[in-house]
Every structure is written in C-alpha cells, then in structure tokens.
Amino acid sequence: MTSSDLFPLSAEHEMIRQTARDFAQKEIAPIAAEFDESGEFPSRTVKKMGEMGFMGIEVPEEYGGAGMDTLAYVLALEEICKADAAHGTVMSVNNSLFCYGILKYGTEAHKQKYVRAIASGEEIGAYSLTEPMSGSDAGTMRSRAVRDGDSYILNGRKSWVTSAPVAKYIVLFTMTAPEKKQKGITAFIIDTDKPGFSRGKKEPKLGIRASATSEILFEDYRVPVENRLGEEGEGFKIAMGVLDAGRIGIASQALGIAEAAYEASLSYATDREAFGAKIGEFQGISFKLADMKTRIEAARLLVYNAAMAKERSKSSGERFTLEASIAKLFASETAMFVAHAAVQIHGGMGYSKELPVERYFRDAKITEIYEGTSEIQRLVIARMETGLR
Ligand SMILES: Cc1cc2nc3c(=O)[nH]c(=O)nc-3n(C[C@H](O)[C@H](O)[C@H](O)COP(=O)(O)OP(=O)(O)OC[C@H]3O[C@@H](n4cnc5c(N)ncnc54)[C@H](O)[C@@H]3O)c2cc1C
C-alpha cells in the first residue's frame, strides 16, 4: 500500500511530491552520508533547492516564492527529509520560521526586502528565540534591546540558532521590558552583516549534522526601528504564532525520516535470511513492521490535517495551534519509534555507518526536541483541552 491509498492527493499535489522525490533522491540522498560525517554545510544542494522553489514554497510569487499551498510544502519537505533531514531543517526554517513570520506580522517593505531574498533562495534565513539560560521558558531571556532615538541597541547572546553560520537575516526575539517577562519580548529582523553582530561556536551535534547551528552574539548592535516586527511587547505572541507553522514543518520532517527508516527495514526484512527463512517471516520482525507502518500512516494523516488547518487559517484567520502540536508530538515520537525499530531489524548493520539507518536514528531524535519539546507539546495540547494553566 502506498500513502496515497490512505490519503488521496490531487494530481497537482502528486506532481509536487514526485518532483521533490526525484530531486531529493537524485541530488541529496547520494551526498547525505558524506555531509553528515563531515558536518559541512551543503551549500551547493541548498542553492539548488532554492532554484527548485523549495526555500519559499508557500510564499506568494509577488514576494519571490513558489506560491503553493501548505500541503505542497509538507509533501516536498517530507521528501527532502526522507533523503536527508539536515537539508530539511534548512528548508523548514527558511519557509516556516523566517518567511511565514514576516508574511504574517511584517510590513510590506519587510516582505519585499527580506522575504524576497530568502524565499528565492538567494540568502538563508534563521530564527532566534533560545538563549543559554532560556529555552522552553522564553520569558526568562537575558538579551536586551534598548530604544535609542530611531533605533534600538542590542546586547546579549542567543544559542542554538539553526543556519546562523550561513544566514544573512535572522528573525530575533529579545527583551525590551524585562520586568514584563513574556510580555516584554519584542521581535526584530537582524542583518548579520552589520557591526556588533558575531557568531559563536558551531555546535557539534548528534544528528542533522550538515545543518549549521551556532550561538550568535550582539555587542551594541544597532537595529533601526523599521526592522521591528510588530509592536514592542508582541514578540512572544509572534514567536508562538510562528512556531505553530514551524511545528508542522518538523512534523513533516519526522514523517520523512520515519518513512526512510521504514522502507529500509521493509527491504532488509524481505531480503535478509536467518534460520533458513527471511527475517520478515518471524513474527518478532513482522509485527514490528506492522506497528511502524501503522504509526507512519497515522502520523501522515495528522501532518496533512495540520497542513490543511493552516491553509484554512489563511482565509479564516483561526489559529491551528492544536493541530500543529498534535501532529508534531505524534510524528516525532513515531520517527523515534520507527528509527529505533529499524536499527533493531538491521541487527549489526543497523549500527554500521555503511547503511543510513543509524543516521535516521540520530536525526529522528531532534524532532522531539526543537520547536518545543514533546513535554511542551503535551503541555500545549493539555492546556487547550482543559482550559487550565
Ligand atoms: C539542533 C538544534 C537546533 C535548534 N534550532 C533552534 C533555532 O533555530 N532557533 C531557536 O530559537 N532555538 C533552536 N533550538 C533550541 C530548541 O528549540 C530548544 O533546545 C528547546 O526548545 C528546548 O529548550 P532547552 O534546550 O533550553 O531545554 P529546557 O527548556 O531547559 O528543557 C529541559 C527539559 O525539561 C523539560 N521541560 C521544560 N519545561 C517543562 C515543563 N513546563 N513541563 C515539563 N517539562 C518541561 C523539557 O521538555 C526538556 O526535557 C535548537 C536546538 C537544537 C538542539
């Protein structure tokens, strides 16, 4: 059974998926292991993703994007991540965390300048909320922006910024009124070529190693008032609104990793023999495959459902927080479950760098951590259900 049996796609969506699949399998899959090993940023293939329209797939054409819908975005991202989750991370941040935030909360001038540059793939974007002492609890961030005439002066250190080593522009969240905690956070668009900005150490990571992640530092960095995204104090609301979109991207990433791990396992289980039988004939293995397949198909329905909720929100204005959190929680835990089983099905070869299965296992883990850990997703879902804090 293929995925489209459970979730019928339009001819146009099927074509987008096929185009992304062909590109990802031809251009990305063959180099994924090499870039994972070296940890080098894959500039050439990321550039090609831009040329294919993947870096701003949902961005209207008037702002340099491909003008497609959210379902097209998740289908393409799933295929990229099936080949290599690290490439998918860069694509997801560009689309969801950078372009979506500016399209939703930015001015026309922001969209023309910053969205166009990133959606066209000419430049790379990033999103910076986390700090060394503040992750899940953004209200405790220590970086500061102080108003000074027509600009703000920014000081502080942000951590774990995906694509920071290569980004030209960053959507940044910092405190303008620390006493107000979450309500004192303001969002800005940062140009990394201006004085006062520097990059800290590049993070050595367990997985998605070819995506570049680093700290960033601000020392009396001057950001003009016109680069403020929204009003003072709206930063937390913007950060969370953007993460709703981001979580759908991470859910698609998790789905892609899970599919890759499952397909490798299915092929291995129907080929590898032990005790005179294909290992897939043993119930211990075949039931694993059944559970993997079932969870993947359930995750797919949740991911596509969240994508359609986001698409509807474009006309209704309604938030899609619940759909996004549910999809992210379930798909990321599915990716981890499936990748774990895949290593087991492959036995010793699952532990070897000669096959991609161990990479799927390492890459799957991040989907349970970034853009809100699984605990934070449960907290969001439970609060929305109970109405309690
Ligand atoms: C590879 C990578 C890339 C990243 N990219 C970005 C990026 O581009 N931009 C960005 O801003 N950030 C980024 N992050 C940061 C990421 O979003 C945070 O690491 C994540 O949100 C968790 O924050 P933390 O690491 O500070 O953990 P903490 O918040 O300190 O959490 C530690 C543990 O406590 C749990 N916990 C915390 N609060 C609660 C609670 N209320 N209830 C139950 N459990 C709780 C967490 O779930 C976790 O298990 C990235 C991280 C990684 C590893």
The ligand as an ORCA input file, in Angstrom:
! r2SCAN-3c Opt
* xyz 0 1
  C      19.863     21.108     16.752
  C      19.065     22.197     17.403
  C      18.613     23.250     16.629
  C      17.873     24.282     17.222
  N      17.481     25.350     16.452
  C      16.901     26.416     17.053
  C      16.613     27.614     16.310
  O      16.843     27.692     15.084
  N      16.105     28.678     16.982
  C      15.849     28.653     18.312
  O      15.383     29.653     18.851
  N      16.082     27.517     19.039
  C      16.613     26.419     18.446
  N      16.886     25.285     19.178
  C      16.604     25.273     20.600
  C      15.443     24.365     20.963
  O      14.231     24.885     20.495
  C      15.485     24.167     22.486
  O      16.615     23.362     22.764
  C      14.218     23.527     23.016
  O      13.135     24.397     22.889
  C      14.365     23.130     24.493
  O      14.910     24.151     25.246
  P      16.175     23.850     26.203
  O      17.198     23.157     25.392
  O      16.559     25.110     26.880
  O      15.622     22.826     27.257
  P      14.859     23.204     28.618
  O      13.776     24.173     28.356
  O      15.868     23.538     29.638
  O      14.198     21.788     28.951
  C      14.951     20.705     29.522
  C      13.953     19.563     29.755
  O      12.916     19.990     30.654
  C      11.653     19.814     30.064
  N      10.740     20.880     30.471
  C      10.941     22.226     30.439
  N       9.854     22.878     30.868
  C       8.921     21.935     31.151
  C       7.572     21.966     31.617
  N       6.955     23.120     31.870
  N       6.916     20.786     31.799
  C       7.539     19.606     31.535
  N       8.808     19.509     31.093
  C       9.476     20.658     30.909
  C      11.908     19.852     28.560
  O      10.864     19.225     27.837
  C      13.236     19.116     28.479
  O      13.007     17.736     28.520
  C      17.580     24.231     18.597
  C      18.026     23.150     19.353
  C      18.752     22.145     18.788
  C      19.237     21.003     19.660
*
